[in-house]
């Protein structure tokens, strides 16, 4: 997993009025959970731009008040109209302790169903996994070479070494859907 260095400043004033003032000054209120105590701090919009607007997942070296801890971005909130970042939640991680994190899915191979005229559709862009953060890969690769026309790959059919997949077992990860051309070809061949 890639690492991202981020530093923040401790904040003493909490509440709606203080948060509104911070946001007006191009700062984002943030919270760090998972340690001995909950830490409230602020980060700048510019500092988190490459962390938030990226398809990659990161282990974060978070420095707040002179202390540096390993953390992951657990949750973020956006303004419903302007899409500005309103709040960030970070989770402190430890070497052997398991965490739940969403990992991007990458499809590999050329599906048999696509060769027959179907269209490959990725239904779930990320899967939730549970493992120690050191064991979580940057991406989950799924081979679709054997996937036929009208067939799907469900979460229950997947397994990755050292990872426990949290999503529902019957959720569809990817599918080869029938196109009009493929339906027409099947009707002509009488299948």
DALIN-V230617 format. One record per helix or strand of 3 or more residues. SS is the DSSP state (a for helix, b for strand). FROM is the first residue (numbers start at 1). TO is the last residue. If there is no record, write none. Layout:
BEGIN
ss-><SS | SS>
from-><FROM | FROM>
to-><TO | TO>
END
This chain:
BEGIN
ss-><b | a | b | b | a | b | b | b | b | a | b | b | a | b | b | a | b | a>
from-><2 | 16 | 27 | 39 | 45 | 58 | 67 | 85 | 98 | 112 | 119 | 126 | 133 | 139 | 152 | 155 | 172 | 180>
to-><10 | 24 | 33 | 44 | 52 | 64 | 78 | 92 | 108 | 115 | 122 | 132 | 135 | 143 | 154 | 157 | 177 | 189>
END
